[in-house]
């Protein structure tokens, strides 16, 4: 199931990766640094609101669907979740509109937040449908949802930015992308409720599982977004724009890889535990962790090594120099964050120990706020960068230790050592490429790094790379074979 998901979600993650880079390329040129800062602040608020309000229902949809399907209770499952969603959406709408009217915010920021609110409603419904499809193993349908919202939202945002909508344009484009997809998926989702009824007892079960998980995700967002608000408070919106440009470039590149792997790994881990027990989970988890390390460790190092030519190619001139200083540190942060979220946090969801996950996330979130308050006034944007890297490293250690109290996931130390050695061989090879700047330097360093790393990994057979390569080749051949 894991490898089927890896291959099935590959196209959507290629699209997400390309759109993520194009988003940075386009909006750092179409928007002024202040407008880009408004967009970054609005995006952070929208992410917090969505997570606080709707994420616990999305988590319940994914985790409880296999059990409800086996028991023949899917109609009640869907009816309970969707009706709970509509109640929450109504309450959120009243609160959000009131706050937008009374808070003394700049008009461009208010406009960005208003479009973000619309995006939140559409995104909530679309995410429920997507989690249902993932849990049911409908990889192609779940991937199509992602591609429509990602590509459509970007295209609409660029068009609106070109028309002069400013920092609200990316949020309006996001709202349009999710709204189009909502019109597509919602009718079929509503049919699944037929014959089902809202059951308060189910809401209690789902909330007991999902709310601590949502709380942990809120803490994760505190960890990833607090720095922007503190930068705006201590410095200005332009510093937020510089920081967000470098942060997005590094973090988005790695995040796409982790989301791709996590989309396949999560359902596969649940299925392994539910139908094969702890032994099958041990085997599946070790395979997943090894593959993650093989892909993401060199990717993080590579981003740090090509930060200057990458920023020259993708980021507008007004934000470029500052973003290049941010990128290497955020690459390390992205590696720590991805391994924590998409591997070590699986222990808490598999063991249904989401309250323990809340504790694991509180540690780095609190540390991040304290470090930002201490470092930003003294070191500016770089203080926020150092605080982020240190906090994510602390979060990885905390989650790895506390996760063993839920379910002990294996750590493939041998793969980590061999992949680390291959990465260490790659670094000086990339550094030997002359720094002549621009797209040429970026491609040259990327090709040299990828070739040296791949050869070294195969020579060391890190993580059983030779066997995995054979397996992937066989899976591709079977998918491409006629009939």
C-alpha positions in Angstrom: 0.0 0.0 0.0 2.9 2.4 0.8 4.5 2.0 -2.6 1.2 2.2 -4.4 0.6 5.5 -2.6 4.1 6.8 -3.3 3.7 6.2 -7.1 0.0 7.4 -7.1 0.8 10.7 -5.3 3.9 11.4 -7.3 2.2 13.5 -10.1 0.3 15.7 -7.6 3.5 16.4 -5.7 5.4 17.3 -8.9 2.6 19.8 -9.5 2.7 21.1 -5.9 6.5 21.4 -6.1 6.4 23.4 -9.4 3.5 25.6 -8.3 5.2 26.2 -4.9 8.3 27.5 -6.7 6.3 29.4 -9.3 4.3 31.0 -6.4 7.5 32.4 -4.9 8.8 33.5 -8.3 5.6 35.3 -9.3 4.5 36.9 -6.1 7.9 38.2 -5.1 7.9 40.1 -8.4 4.2 41.1 -8.7 3.9 42.3 -5.0 5.9 44.9 -3.2 7.8 43.7 0.0 5.0 45.3 2.1 2.3 43.5 0.1 4.2 40.3 0.3 4.3 40.8 4.1 0.5 41.3 4.2 0.1 38.0 2.3 2.4 36.2 4.7 0.5 37.5 7.7 -2.9 36.7 6.2 -1.8 33.2 5.3 -0.5 32.5 8.8 -3.8 33.7 10.3 -5.9 31.6 7.9 -3.8 28.5 8.7 -4.3 29.0 12.4 -8.0 29.5 12.1 -8.5 26.4 9.8 -6.5 24.2 12.2 -8.3 25.5 15.3 -11.8 25.0 13.8 -11.8 22.1 11.3 -8.7 19.9 11.5 -10.0 17.7 14.3 -12.9 16.6 12.0 -10.5 15.9 9.2 -8.4 13.8 11.5 -11.4 11.8 12.7 -12.5 11.2 9.1 -9.1 9.6 8.3 -8.6 7.6 11.5 -12.1 6.2 12.1 -13.2 5.5 8.5 -11.7 2.0 8.2 -13.4 1.0 11.5 -16.8 2.4 10.5 -16.6 0.9 7.0 -15.9 -2.6 8.5 -18.9 -2.1 10.9 -21.3 -0.9 8.2 -21.7 2.5 9.8 -20.3 4.8 7.1 -23.5 6.8 6.6 -23.7 7.7 10.3 -19.9 8.5 10.2 -20.3 11.0 7.3 -23.5 12.5 8.6 -22.0 13.2 12.0 -18.8 14.7 10.6 -20.4 16.9 8.0 -23.2 18.2 10.2 -20.7 19.1 12.9 -18.7 20.9 10.3 -21.6 23.1 9.2 -22.3 24.1 12.9 -18.7 25.1 13.3 -18.6 27.0 10.0 -21.7 29.1 11.0 -20.1 30.0 14.4 -16.8 30.8 12.7 -18.4 33.0 10.1 -20.1 35.2 12.8 -17.0 35.6 14.9 -14.6 36.3 11.9 -16.9 38.9 10.3 -17.3 40.7 13.6 -13.6 40.8 14.2 -12.8 42.0 10.7 -15.3 44.9 11.2 -14.0 46.0 14.7 -10.2 45.4 14.6 -8.1 48.4 13.7 -6.1 46.7 10.9 -4.8 48.2 7.7 -7.4 47.9 4.8 -5.1 45.8 2.6 -4.5 43.3 5.4 -8.3 43.2 6.1 -9.0 42.4 2.5 -6.5 39.6 2.5 -8.0 38.2 5.6 -11.5 38.4 4.2 -10.5 36.3 1.1 -8.7 34.0 3.5 -11.9 33.4 5.4 -13.7 32.4 2.2 -10.8 30.0 1.4 -11.1 28.5 4.9 -14.7 27.5 4.4 -14.1 25.9 1.0 -10.9 24.3 2.1 -12.6 22.7 5.1 -15.1 20.9 2.9 -12.5 19.9 0.3 -10.2 18.5 2.9 -12.9 16.3 4.4 -13.6 14.8 1.0 -9.9 14.3 0.4 -9.3 12.6 3.7 -12.2 10.3 2.9 -10.6 9.4 -0.4 -7.2 8.8 1.1 -8.5 6.6 3.9 -10.4 4.5 1.2 -7.3 4.1 -0.8 -8.7 6.2 -3.7 -5.3 7.6 -4.6 -6.1 9.0 -8.0 -9.1 10.9 -6.8 -7.4 12.3 -3.8 -4.4 13.4 -6.0 -6.8 15.1 -8.5 -8.3 17.2 -5.6 -4.8 18.5 -4.7 -3.8 19.3 -8.3 -7.0 21.2 -9.0 -6.8 23.4 -5.8 -3.0 23.9 -6.2 -2.8 24.8 -9.9 -6.1 26.6 -10.1 -5.5 28.7 -7.0 -2.1 29.7 -8.2 -3.4 30.7 -11.7 -6.2 32.7 -10.2 -3.9 34.4 -7.7 -1.4 35.5 -10.4 -4.2 36.9 -12.5 -5.6 38.9 -9.6 -2.1 40.2 -8.6 -1.5 41.4 -12.2 -4.8 43.3 -11.9 -3.5 45.1 -8.9 -5.3 43.3 -6.0 -2.0 43.4 -4.0 -1.4 41.2 -1.0 -5.0 39.9 -1.1 -4.5 38.3 -4.6 -2.9 35.0 -3.5 -5.6 34.5 -0.8 -8.3 35.3 -3.3 -6.8 32.8 -5.8 -6.6 30.2 -3.0 -10.3 30.7 -2.3 -11.2 30.3 -6.0 -9.2 27.1 -6.3 -10.9 25.5 -3.3 -14.3 26.8 -4.3 -14.1 25.2 -7.8 -13.0 21.9 -6.3 -15.7 22.1 -3.6 -18.4 22.3 -6.4 -16.9 19.1 -7.8 -16.6 16.9 -4.7 -19.4 18.0 -2.5 -22.4 16.4 -4.3 -20.9 12.9 -4.1 -19.9 13.5 -0.4 -23.5 14.5 0.5 -24.8 11.3 -1.0 -22.7 9.3 1.5 -24.8 10.8 4.3 -28.0 9.2 2.9 -29.6 7.1 5.6 -27.2 8.3 8.3 -27.9 10.4 11.3 -26.0 12.8 13.5 -24.9 11.0 16.7 -23.6 13.0 19.6 -21.7 10.0 21.0 -19.7 9.8 17.8 -18.8 13.5 18.1 -17.5 12.8 21.6 -15.3 10.0 20.3 -14.1 12.0 17.4 -13.4 15.1 19.5 -11.5 13.0 22.1 -9.2 11.9 19.4 -9.1 14.9 17.1 -9.1 17.9 19.4 -5.7 17.1 21.0 -4.4 16.4 17.5 -5.7 19.8 16.4 -4.2 21.4 19.5 -0.8 19.9 18.6 -1.1 21.2 15.0 -2.0 24.7 16.4 1.2 24.5 18.4 3.0 23.4 15.2 1.6 26.5 13.5 2.7 28.6 16.5 6.1 27.2 15.9 6.1 28.0 12.2 4.2 31.4 12.2 4.9 33.2 15.5 8.2 34.5 14.1 6.3 36.5 11.4 4.1 38.3 13.9 7.0 39.0 16.1 9.1 40.3 13.2 6.2 42.6 12.3 6.0 43.8 15.9 9.7 44.3 16.5 10.6 45.4 12.9 8.2 45.9 10.0 6.2 44.2 7.3 9.1 44.3 4.9 11.2 42.1 7.2 8.3 39.7 7.3 8.3 39.6 3.5 12.1 38.9 3.3 11.8 36.2 6.0 8.7 34.6 4.4 10.4 34.5 0.9 13.4 32.6 2.1 11.4 30.5 4.5 8.9 29.5 1.7 11.6 28.7 -0.8 13.4 26.2 1.5 10.5 24.9 3.6 8.1 24.5 0.7 10.6 22.5 -1.4 11.1 20.0 1.4 7.5 20.1 2.6 6.3 18.9 -0.8 8.6 15.8 -0.5 7.4 15.1 3.0 3.7 15.6 2.1 4.1 13.2 -0.8 5.7 10.5 1.4 3.3 11.2 4.3 0.2 10.9 2.0 1.3 7.4 1.2 2.8 6.5 4.6 -0.1 7.5 6.9 -2.8 5.2 5.4 -0.3 2.4 4.9 0.8 2.5 8.6 -2.8 2.5 9.8 -3.6 -0.5 7.5 -0.5 -2.3 8.7 -1.4 -1.9 12.3 -5.1 -2.7 11.9 -4.7 -5.8 9.7 -1.1 -7.0 10.4 -0.4 -6.0 14.0 2.8 -4.7 15.5 5.1 -6.9 13.5 3.7 -5.6 10.2 3.8 -2.0 11.4 7.5 -2.4 12.4 8.4 -3.6 8.9 6.3 -0.9 7.2 7.5 1.9 9.4 11.2 1.0 9.0 10.8 0.9 5.2 9.0 4.3 5.3 11.6 6.0 7.5 14.5 4.6 5.4 13.0 6.0 2.2 12.3 9.4 3.8 15.9 9.7 5.0 17.3 8.7 1.6 15.4 11.4 -0.1 15.2 14.3 2.3 18.6 14.4 3.9 20.4 15.2 0.7 17.6 17.5 -0.4 18.1 19.6 2.7 21.9 19.8 2.3 21.4 20.6 -1.4 19.1 23.5 -0.7 21.7 25.0 1.7 24.4 24.6 -0.9 22.5 26.2 -3.8 20.8 28.9 -1.7 22.3 31.9 -3.6 21.7 30.8 -7.2 18.3 29.5 -6.2 17.3 32.8 -4.8 18.7 34.6 -7.9 16.5 32.5 -10.1 13.3 32.4 -8.1 13.0 35.5 -5.8 12.5 39.1 -6.8 15.4 41.5 -6.5 14.0 43.4 -3.6 13.8 40.3 -1.4 16.6 38.2 -2.9 19.7 39.0 -0.7 17.9 38.6 2.6 16.2 35.4 1.5 19.5 33.8 0.5 20.7 34.2 4.1 17.6 32.6 5.4 17.4 29.6 3.1 20.2 27.4 4.5 18.9 27.5 8.1 15.3 26.9 7.1 16.5 23.9 5.0 17.7 22.3 8.3 14.5 23.4 10.0 12.4 21.8 7.2 14.2 18.5 7.6 13.7 18.4 11.3 10.0 19.4 10.9 9.3 16.9 8.2 10.8 13.9 10.0 8.9 15.0 13.2 5.5 15.5 11.5 5.4 12.7 8.9 7.2 10.0 10.9 7.5 10.4 14.6 4.1 11.9 15.0 2.6 8.8 13.4 3.3 7.0 16.7 0.8 9.2 18.5 -2.0 8.9 15.9 -1.5 5.1 15.6 -1.7 4.7 19.4 -4.5 7.3 19.6 -2.4 9.1 22.2 -3.1 12.5 20.8 -3.0 14.2 24.2 0.6 13.0 24.4 1.2 14.6 21.0 -0.1 17.9 22.4 2.6 17.7 25.1 5.3 16.9 22.5 4.4 19.9 20.5 4.2 22.3 23.4 7.9 21.9 24.1 9.2 23.4 20.8 6.4 25.9 20.5 7.1 27.5 23.8 10.8 27.4 23.1 10.2 29.1 19.8 8.3 32.0 21.3 10.9 32.6 24.0 13.8 32.4 21.5 12.2 34.7 19.0 11.5 37.3 21.7 15.1 37.1 22.9 16.8 36.9 19.5 14.8 39.1 17.1 15.4 42.5 18.9 19.1 41.8 18.9 19.7 40.0 15.5 16.7 40.9 13.4 15.6 38.4 10.7 18.5 36.0 11.4 17.4 35.8 15.1 14.1 34.4 13.9 15.9 32.0 11.6 18.1 30.6 14.4 15.2 30.4 16.8 13.2 28.3 14.2 16.1 25.9 13.6 16.8 25.3 17.3 13.1 24.9 18.1 12.5 22.3 15.3 15.5 20.3 16.4 14.2 20.3 20.0 10.7 19.2 18.7 12.2 16.2 16.8 13.9 15.0 20.0 10.9 15.5 22.1 8.5 13.7 19.7 10.9 10.8 19.2 11.2 10.2 23.0 7.5 10.8 23.9 6.3 8.8 20.9 7.7 5.6 22.3 5.1 5.8 25.1 2.4 5.5 22.5 3.9 3.1 19.9 7.6 2.6 19.5 8.5 3.3 15.9 11.9 2.0 14.6 14.7 4.3 13.8 16.8 3.0 10.9 20.2 4.0 12.3 22.1 2.1 9.6 20.2 4.0 6.8 20.8 7.3 8.6 24.5 6.6 8.8 24.9 5.6 5.2 22.7 8.3 3.8 24.7 10.8 6.0 27.9 9.5 4.6 26.7 9.8 1.0 25.5 13.4 1.8 29.0 14.2 3.2 30.5 12.9 0.0 28.1 15.1 -2.1 28.9 18.4 -0.2 32.5 18.9 -1.4 31.6 17.8 -4.9 28.9 20.5 -5.1 31.2 23.1 -3.6 33.8 22.5 -6.3 31.4 23.8 -8.9 32.3 27.4 -9.7 29.9 30.1 -8.3 29.2 31.8 -11.7 25.6 32.6 -10.6 22.1 32.2 -12.0 20.3 29.3 -13.5 23.4 27.8 -15.0 25.1 27.5 -11.5 21.9 26.1 -10.0 21.5 23.4 -12.6 25.2 22.5 -12.6 25.4 22.1 -8.8 22.1 20.2 -8.7 23.2 17.7 -11.3 26.6 17.1 -9.7 25.1 16.7 -6.3 22.4 14.3 -7.5 24.8 12.2 -9.5 27.4 11.9 -6.7 24.8 11.2 -4.0 23.0 8.5 -6.1 26.2 6.7 -7.0 27.4 6.8 -3.4 24.0 5.5 -2.1 24.0 2.6 -4.5 27.6 1.7 -3.7 26.7 1.7 0.0 23.3 0.1 -0.6 21.9 2.6 2.0 18.5 1.6 3.2 18.4 -1.3 0.7 18.5 1.2 -2.1 19.2 -1.4 -4.7 16.3 -3.5 -3.7 14.0 -0.5 -3.5 15.0 0.7 -7.0 14.1 -2.8 -8.3 10.8 -2.7 -6.6 9.9 0.8 -7.9 11.0 -0.2 -11.4 8.7 -3.3 -11.2 5.8 -1.2 -9.9 6.2 1.3 -12.7 6.3 -1.4 -15.3 3.2 -3.0 -14.0 1.3 0.4 -14.0 2.5 1.1 -17.6 1.8 -2.3 -18.9 -1.2 -2.6 -21.4 -4.4 -3.7 -19.6 
